Amino acid sequence: MNNVDKSLLLAESFGADVSYFKLHYVETIVSSPQYVELVENVNYANKFQLVKAIGLVDDFRSLNYNIKTIEQAVVLANRVNYLYSVSFENYYLNPLVKYPFKLKTASIGDLVVDFDGEKKTYNEIVLDEDHTLAYKAKVIADNAEYYRRELNEKNQFETSKLKGNKALKHIVRNAFISQGIRLLLATIGLVAMMAIYVYPYEKFTEFINLGMDFTSVSNYGFALVSIFSLISLLFAVCCGVFVSKFTYPYFYFKGSLRKRTNKMYKTVNNHAQQLAEYILYHCKQHKIMSNDISKFETYELDKADFDAYKKIYSIRTHKGFVVLKLLFVFSYVVFLLGVALSIVGCILDI
């Protein structure tokens, strides 16, 4: 706190009118280059689903600009200064996570952690000569454990979210019910066609030999039944191929979820241990780290398996699938029309 702040606080405590300075204070804060850069850093941090990055974003959004006293203005300024100091990427990165974009931070050695009450990079810890190796090892192990726990909890959350995703279960269940109905209707159509041609048999013979008399309504019906019962069956089978395609990731993922999750946790644990040993080795050698930010990155569950799993939403609206469903409905309607014409023609003998 500078002398101006102290003077304004003192004046306010004695009841002086400092309203102008309150407004000026806020305007000065939000127009400062530091605040502008803080906003940019917060927007960038919002891309990371990491605990510290989320905390930074939440803290920034909770800033109170409705200043009523100089004391509140000073608190706001100090809060902005603090958030600015910890808003950079190397303050919240987890070196075990594989990121889908290029990072600004090049090395594990540039990551900032708490060290004896201060914020220091790993490279500063490596070169530090005021603390024992045992203390450094404890700080490194604690942070490696934090990285491990953060990634495992994130993957556990994503896994649980998919296990309990009722919307996906609903989509898959409805897809199979709809497909079952299509195949049932197509089978009924095929049986109906066969039944129609059991009697009178000569109708079938005439149709096959292209000698059917199409001046008869019933003959038109027989022809429509013959053709469109087979076409509807074809479209029903094609729809089944699509259903199988877009539900495959669901059953594949569910079937291998436990195995893949256990493998993931084991990989994360191993990488966390290797990371701690790697940093401690550099401390022993007093050798700074460089260009190694992705050295221990771990395959992230929701960036690969989950992507395929979520494609169920998009494939079910695929234009080809929609067209096939419409073609099936159309062909089945024509088939039913043929059945109706056949029955009416036979009853009225026309």
C-alpha positions as CSV (number, residue, x, y, z in Angstrom):
1,M,0.0,0.0,0.0
2,N,1.5,3.3,-1.1
3,N,1.3,6.7,0.8
4,V,-1.7,7.9,-1.3
5,D,-3.7,4.8,-0.3
6,K,-2.9,5.4,3.3
7,S,-3.9,9.1,3.1
8,L,-7.2,8.3,1.4
9,L,-8.0,5.5,4.0
10,L,-7.2,8.0,6.8
11,A,-9.3,10.7,5.3
12,E,-12.2,8.3,4.8
13,S,-12.0,7.1,8.4
14,F,-12.5,10.8,9.5
15,G,-15.6,11.1,7.3
16,A,-14.1,13.1,4.4
17,D,-15.8,12.8,1.0
18,V,-13.5,10.6,-1.2
19,S,-16.2,9.5,-3.7
20,Y,-14.3,10.9,-6.6
21,F,-11.2,8.9,-5.7
22,K,-13.2,5.7,-5.4
23,L,-14.5,6.0,-9.0
24,H,-11.1,7.0,-10.2
25,Y,-9.5,4.0,-8.4
26,V,-11.7,1.5,-10.2
27,E,-11.3,3.2,-13.6
28,T,-7.5,3.2,-13.1
29,I,-7.5,-0.6,-12.2
30,V,-9.6,-1.8,-15.2
31,S,-7.8,0.4,-17.7
32,S,-4.3,-0.6,-16.6
33,P,-2.1,-2.8,-18.9
34,Q,-1.8,-5.3,-16.1
35,Y,-5.6,-5.8,-15.8
36,V,-5.9,-6.1,-19.6
37,E,-3.3,-8.8,-19.6
38,L,-5.0,-10.5,-16.7
39,V,-8.2,-10.7,-18.7
40,E,-6.3,-12.3,-21.6
41,N,-4.7,-14.8,-19.3
42,V,-8.0,-15.7,-17.7
43,N,-9.6,-16.3,-21.1
44,Y,-6.6,-18.5,-22.0
45,A,-6.8,-20.4,-18.7
46,N,-10.4,-21.1,-19.4
47,K,-9.3,-23.6,-22.0
48,F,-7.7,-25.8,-19.3
49,Q,-9.9,-28.2,-17.3
50,L,-7.4,-28.1,-14.4
51,V,-8.1,-27.3,-10.8
52,K,-5.8,-24.3,-10.5
53,A,-6.9,-22.9,-13.8
54,I,-10.6,-23.2,-12.9
55,G,-9.8,-21.6,-9.5
56,L,-8.2,-18.7,-11.3
57,V,-11.2,-18.2,-13.6
58,D,-13.6,-18.4,-10.7
59,D,-11.6,-16.0,-8.6
60,F,-11.5,-13.4,-11.4
61,R,-15.2,-13.7,-12.0
62,S,-15.9,-13.1,-8.3
63,L,-14.1,-9.8,-8.2
64,N,-16.3,-7.1,-6.8
65,Y,-16.3,-3.8,-8.8
66,N,-19.1,-2.3,-6.8
67,I,-16.8,-0.2,-4.7
68,K,-18.3,1.8,-1.8
69,T,-15.2,2.6,0.2
70,I,-11.6,3.3,-0.4
71,E,-10.8,0.2,1.7
72,Q,-12.8,-2.0,-0.8
73,A,-10.9,-0.3,-3.7
74,V,-7.6,-1.1,-2.1
75,V,-8.7,-4.7,-1.6
76,L,-9.8,-4.9,-5.3
77,A,-6.4,-3.5,-6.4
78,N,-4.5,-6.0,-4.3
79,R,-6.7,-8.8,-5.5
80,V,-6.1,-7.9,-9.1
81,N,-2.4,-7.7,-8.5
82,Y,-2.3,-11.1,-6.9
83,L,-4.5,-12.8,-9.6
84,Y,-2.2,-11.2,-12.3
85,S,0.9,-12.7,-10.7
86,V,-0.6,-16.3,-10.7
87,S,-2.5,-16.1,-14.0
88,F,0.3,-17.4,-16.2
89,E,0.2,-20.8,-17.7
90,N,3.2,-22.2,-15.8
91,Y,1.3,-21.6,-12.5
92,Y,-1.4,-24.1,-13.2
93,L,-0.1,-26.6,-15.8
94,N,-0.1,-30.3,-15.0
95,P,2.9,-32.0,-16.8
96,L,1.2,-35.4,-16.8
97,V,-1.7,-34.1,-19.0
98,K,-1.5,-34.4,-22.8
99,Y,-2.8,-31.1,-24.2
100,P,-4.5,-30.9,-27.6
101,F,-2.7,-27.6,-28.5
102,K,0.8,-26.1,-28.3
103,L,1.7,-24.8,-24.8
104,K,3.5,-21.5,-24.1
105,T,5.6,-23.2,-21.4
106,A,8.6,-25.1,-22.9
107,S,10.0,-26.9,-19.8
108,I,9.0,-28.7,-16.6
109,G,11.6,-26.5,-15.0
110,D,9.5,-23.4,-15.8
111,L,6.5,-24.7,-13.7
112,V,5.9,-22.7,-10.5
113,V,5.2,-24.4,-7.2
114,D,5.1,-23.4,-3.5
115,F,8.6,-23.7,-2.0
116,D,9.2,-22.7,1.6
117,G,6.5,-20.1,1.5
118,E,7.5,-18.7,-1.8
119,K,6.5,-19.2,-5.5
120,K,9.5,-20.7,-7.3
121,T,10.1,-22.6,-10.6
122,Y,11.5,-26.1,-10.5
123,N,14.7,-24.7,-12.1
124,E,15.0,-22.2,-9.3
125,I,14.6,-25.1,-6.8
126,V,17.3,-27.1,-8.7
127,L,19.8,-24.2,-8.4
128,D,18.8,-23.4,-4.8
129,E,21.6,-23.9,-2.2
130,D,19.8,-22.8,0.9
131,H,17.7,-26.0,1.4
132,T,18.6,-29.6,1.8
133,L,18.0,-32.2,-0.8
134,A,15.6,-34.0,1.5
135,Y,13.4,-30.9,1.7
136,K,13.5,-30.5,-2.1
137,A,12.6,-34.2,-2.5
138,K,9.6,-33.8,-0.2
139,V,8.3,-30.7,-2.2
140,I,8.8,-32.5,-5.5
141,A,7.1,-35.7,-4.3
142,D,4.1,-33.7,-2.9
143,N,3.6,-31.9,-6.2
144,A,4.0,-35.1,-8.2
145,E,1.3,-36.6,-6.0
146,Y,-0.9,-33.5,-6.7
147,Y,-0.4,-34.0,-10.5
148,R,-1.2,-37.7,-10.2
149,R,-4.3,-37.2,-8.1
150,E,-5.7,-34.3,-10.3
151,L,-5.4,-36.4,-13.5
152,N,-6.8,-39.5,-11.9
153,E,-9.8,-37.6,-10.4
154,K,-10.4,-36.0,-13.8
155,N,-10.5,-39.3,-15.6
156,Q,-12.6,-40.8,-12.9
157,F,-15.1,-38.0,-13.2
158,E,-15.3,-38.4,-17.0
159,T,-15.7,-42.2,-16.7
160,S,-18.5,-41.9,-14.1
161,K,-20.2,-39.3,-16.3
162,L,-20.2,-41.6,-19.2
163,K,-21.3,-44.6,-17.2
164,G,-24.3,-42.7,-15.9
165,N,-25.1,-40.9,-19.2
166,K,-28.8,-41.7,-19.5
167,A,-29.1,-39.8,-22.7
168,L,-26.7,-42.1,-24.5
169,K,-28.4,-45.2,-23.0
170,H,-31.7,-43.8,-24.2
171,I,-30.4,-43.2,-27.7
172,V,-28.9,-46.7,-28.0
173,R,-32.0,-48.4,-26.6
174,N,-34.4,-46.5,-28.9
175,A,-32.1,-47.3,-31.9
176,F,-32.4,-51.0,-31.2
177,I,-36.1,-50.9,-30.6
178,S,-36.7,-49.0,-33.9
179,Q,-34.4,-51.3,-35.8
180,G,-36.2,-54.3,-34.3
181,I,-39.5,-52.9,-35.5
182,R,-38.2,-52.3,-39.0
183,L,-36.9,-55.8,-39.3
184,L,-40.1,-57.2,-37.9
185,L,-42.2,-55.3,-40.4
186,A,-39.9,-56.3,-43.3
187,T,-40.2,-59.9,-42.2
188,I,-44.0,-59.6,-42.1
189,G,-43.8,-58.1,-45.6
190,L,-41.7,-61.1,-46.9
191,V,-44.1,-63.6,-45.3
192,A,-47.1,-61.7,-46.7
193,M,-45.6,-61.9,-50.2
194,M,-45.0,-65.6,-49.9
195,A,-48.5,-66.2,-48.6
196,I,-50.1,-64.3,-51.4
197,Y,-48.3,-66.4,-54.0
198,V,-49.2,-69.7,-52.3
199,Y,-52.6,-69.2,-53.8
200,P,-53.3,-68.6,-56.5
201,Y,-50.0,-70.0,-57.7
202,E,-50.5,-69.0,-61.3
203,K,-50.3,-65.3,-60.4
204,F,-46.7,-65.8,-59.3
205,T,-45.9,-67.7,-62.4
206,E,-47.4,-65.0,-64.6
207,F,-45.5,-62.3,-62.8
208,I,-42.2,-64.0,-63.0
209,N,-42.7,-64.7,-66.8
210,L,-43.8,-61.0,-67.3
211,G,-47.1,-62.3,-68.6
212,M,-49.3,-60.9,-65.9
213,D,-52.4,-59.0,-67.0
214,F,-52.0,-55.5,-65.4
215,T,-55.5,-54.4,-66.3
216,S,-56.5,-56.2,-63.0
217,V,-56.3,-54.2,-59.7
218,S,-55.4,-57.3,-57.8
219,N,-52.5,-58.0,-60.2
220,Y,-51.2,-54.5,-59.6
221,G,-51.4,-55.2,-55.9
222,F,-49.5,-58.5,-56.3
223,A,-46.7,-56.7,-58.3
224,L,-46.3,-54.0,-55.6
225,V,-46.3,-56.6,-52.8
226,S,-43.6,-58.6,-54.6
227,I,-41.3,-55.7,-55.4
228,F,-41.7,-53.5,-52.3
229,S,-41.6,-56.2,-49.7
230,L,-38.1,-57.1,-50.9
231,I,-37.1,-53.4,-51.2
232,S,-38.3,-52.6,-47.7
233,L,-36.3,-55.6,-46.4
234,L,-33.2,-54.3,-48.1
235,F,-33.6,-50.8,-46.6
236,A,-34.3,-52.4,-43.2
237,V,-31.0,-54.3,-43.4
238,C,-29.1,-51.2,-44.5
239,C,-30.6,-49.3,-41.5
240,G,-29.3,-52.1,-39.3
241,V,-25.8,-51.6,-40.6
242,F,-26.0,-48.0,-39.6
243,V,-27.4,-48.8,-36.2
244,S,-24.6,-51.3,-35.7
245,K,-22.0,-48.7,-36.8
246,F,-23.1,-45.9,-34.4
247,T,-23.7,-48.1,-31.4
248,Y,-20.4,-50.0,-31.7
249,P,-18.4,-47.4,-29.8
250,Y,-20.9,-47.6,-26.9
251,F,-20.7,-51.3,-26.4
252,Y,-16.9,-51.4,-27.1
253,F,-16.3,-48.7,-24.6
254,K,-18.5,-50.2,-22.0
255,G,-17.0,-53.7,-22.4
256,S,-13.4,-52.4,-22.0
257,L,-14.0,-49.5,-19.7
258,R,-12.8,-51.1,-16.5
259,K,-9.7,-52.6,-18.2
260,R,-8.8,-49.3,-19.9
261,T,-9.5,-47.3,-16.7
262,N,-7.2,-49.5,-14.6
263,K,-4.5,-49.3,-17.3
264,M,-4.9,-45.5,-17.3
265,Y,-4.5,-45.2,-13.5
266,K,-1.4,-47.4,-13.6
267,T,0.2,-45.3,-16.4
268,V,-0.5,-42.1,-14.5
269,N,0.9,-43.4,-11.3
270,N,4.1,-44.6,-13.1
271,H,4.5,-41.3,-14.9
272,A,4.1,-39.3,-11.7
273,Q,6.8,-41.4,-10.0
274,Q,9.1,-41.0,-13.0
275,L,8.5,-37.2,-13.0
276,A,9.5,-36.9,-9.4
277,E,12.6,-38.9,-10.0
278,Y,13.5,-36.8,-13.0
279,I,13.2,-33.5,-11.2
280,L,15.1,-34.8,-8.2
281,Y,17.9,-36.1,-10.5
282,H,18.4,-32.6,-11.8
283,C,18.4,-31.2,-8.3
284,K,21.3,-33.6,-7.4
285,Q,23.1,-32.6,-10.6
286,H,22.3,-28.9,-10.2
287,K,21.3,-29.0,-13.9
288,I,18.4,-27.0,-15.1
289,M,15.7,-28.6,-17.3
290,S,14.7,-27.4,-20.8
291,N,12.3,-28.4,-23.6
292,D,10.8,-31.3,-21.7
293,I,7.2,-30.2,-20.9
294,S,5.7,-33.2,-22.8
295,K,8.2,-35.8,-21.5
296,F,5.8,-37.3,-19.1
297,E,2.5,-36.5,-20.6
298,T,-0.1,-39.2,-20.2
299,Y,-2.7,-40.3,-22.6
300,E,-5.9,-38.6,-21.4
301,L,-9.0,-40.8,-21.3
302,D,-11.6,-38.3,-22.5
303,K,-9.5,-37.1,-25.4
304,A,-9.5,-40.4,-27.3
305,D,-11.9,-43.1,-26.1
306,F,-14.5,-40.5,-25.1
307,D,-14.4,-38.8,-28.5
308,A,-15.4,-42.1,-30.2
309,Y,-18.0,-42.7,-27.6
310,K,-19.6,-39.3,-28.1
311,K,-19.8,-39.8,-31.9
312,I,-23.0,-41.6,-31.2
313,Y,-24.7,-38.2,-31.1
314,S,-23.5,-37.2,-34.5
315,I,-23.8,-40.5,-36.4
316,R,-27.4,-41.0,-35.5
317,T,-28.3,-37.8,-37.4
318,H,-26.1,-38.8,-40.4
319,K,-27.9,-37.8,-43.7
320,G,-27.4,-41.3,-45.1
321,F,-29.1,-42.9,-42.1
322,V,-32.0,-40.4,-42.2
323,V,-32.5,-41.1,-46.0
324,L,-32.5,-44.9,-45.5
325,K,-35.1,-44.6,-42.8
326,L,-37.3,-42.5,-45.0
327,L,-36.8,-44.9,-47.9
328,F,-37.8,-47.8,-45.7
329,V,-41.0,-46.0,-44.6
330,F,-41.8,-45.1,-48.2
331,S,-41.2,-48.7,-49.5
332,Y,-43.2,-50.2,-46.7
333,V,-46.1,-47.8,-47.4
334,V,-46.1,-48.9,-51.0
335,F,-46.0,-52.5,-49.9
336,L,-49.1,-51.9,-47.7
337,L,-50.8,-50.3,-50.6
338,G,-50.1,-53.4,-52.7
339,V,-51.6,-55.6,-50.0
340,A,-54.7,-53.4,-49.9
341,L,-55.1,-53.5,-53.7
342,S,-54.6,-57.3,-53.7
343,I,-57.2,-57.8,-51.1
344,V,-59.7,-55.4,-52.7
345,G,-59.1,-56.8,-56.1
346,C,-59.6,-60.4,-55.0
347,I,-62.8,-59.5,-53.0
348,L,-64.3,-57.5,-55.9
349,D,-62.8,-59.7,-58.6
350,I,-61.4,-56.7,-60.5
